[in-house]
Amino acid sequence: MIDIPDWDLYKQAIRGNHLAWEQLSQRHRDRLLRMAWFLTGSVEAARDAVQVAFMELAQKHPRHHNGSLSGYLTVITRNAALKEIQRKKNTVSLDETELLSTEDNPLSRVVADERDRAIVKTIQSLDTIHRDIMVMRFYGDMSYEDIAEELMIPLGTVKSRLFHAVQKVRTSMLEAGYGDNTPE
Amino acid sequence: MATIHLSDDSLMQYALDLLDDDDREAVAAHLAGCEQCRTRLEIVRGDIAAIEQVEVTIPSPPLSFPVQRRTNAWAVLVRAVALILVGFVTGWYLSSQVRNTEVVSFAHQPPAVHPGKAIPGTFHVCEPIDLR
């Protein structure tokens, strides 16, 4: 099966090809949901953020410059997720830690594997600046350069923050006995 | 002479592609000749992959394509044409009604005043005039 590039699928979709839209959304939906969930800690908020991002994609007709559609979707999903966090903070008055451990979405329902749950808990315990970069890089599929541009910080800062974030999560994995994940 | 191995930090920075060109080349040169560090690098890469590949299951309904702008633009155009037509027909009907109606003028008729007593801008009762 030919792997049609994202922008070509998008052009077909906005001309009314619903199959192209379906293929495009399926290609990115799960990744974006995971990223939005890491940022918000809420299944509902993640769904809303992804819905908003795809709505924006359909209605704003972004132009194809040099950027990837994947990167564009990542950025607008992240912005929508941050708005969801802000909305929750304004309405429920929770701090960030509480936001990331909402009782209505138990972790075990979303993450089946025990080791993955340990990793998720450590990621969620990171401070915002480290978690944000790790999520953008690992789950948003963004390059270091794109992250630096989006957050308006130097490239060196992006790399340094990512290093410390991964170091902390890996140390936590090793302490919990989940180290040595040597590839087969 | 004891071999100096790469630190865990260097291996992780190498695996994450965080090093600048010079440092990356130095690490690559060491790895080429050190099996022990290559094995440690594979472990680090495995741990990073484990973090990257966390399985998260979030069921979500299909993301259907919202109503297109083109459709909205057509709807607006049709409404605009309909409004123009309604305005035209209404105007035509009203103008035909006016043509069929007798025009009655109620031009202002100033009250009669006695020629000798008139004061500009005021009215007053005329004195009776004996017509006999």
Interface residues (C-beta under 8 A of the other chain):
Chain A: A13 I14 G16 H18 W21 E22 S25 R29 D30 L33 R34 W37 F38 V43 A46 R47 V50 Q51 F54 M55 A58 Q59 H61 V110 V111 A112 D113 R115 D116 I119 V120 I123 F138 Y139 K159 L162 F163 V166 Q167 V169 R170 M173 L174 Y178 G179 D180 N181 T182 P183
Chain B: D9 M12 Q13 L16 L18 E42 I43 V44 R45 G46 D47 I48 A49 A50 I51 E52 V54 E55 V56 T57 I58 S60 P62 L63 S64 F65 P66 Q68 R69
